[in-house]
Amino acid sequence: MNIIRNTKGFRVIAALIGLFTIYVGLLIHGKCAKFEPKGVRPPKVKMTRSKKSKSKIKYRGLIISAASKHRVPPALIAAIMHAESNFNPRAVSPVGARGLMQINGVTQRHLRIRNVFDPKQNVHGGAKYIRELLNTFRGNKRMAIAAYNAGPGAVRKYKGIPPYRETRRYVVKVLKFYKMYSRLLPTS
């Protein structure tokens, strides 16, 4: 009875019960830290960011095959795939572009791709399209990348990268990925 009347004591008991309940919950769910005996230290582990190894690039063989066939740098194909779909062959954009290289319906018909979700058809079609854009813009990668995003008509109209915020960000993003993949993939 004295505990109930003494509100200070009641608060202390309630707090202890609450802490005990939380501790038991953590133990049950395995989230409580394991305690090491005094004087025993776990080995130090140096945490470093590992670079993607060459074999860890998704669709590496397919990228190299398409690059060779269509005479496009493999790093450019990988960079566009990364920027467009993050290597997801089932990706669909809000405007209807589909697959690894995010090919829209008009480009799909132009490239005669039957199944845009088939990684081989999609990557080879995307590589063929990049080759066409590189030819159109005389090897200028920045303009070809901008045309891949905004369309070749917009690049011609503005005689360079269009002033669209999305396209300008896209070109920067793809070039960043291109630089990264240039170190991880063969040059041609």
Beta strands, then each sheet from edge to edge (+ up, - down):
end
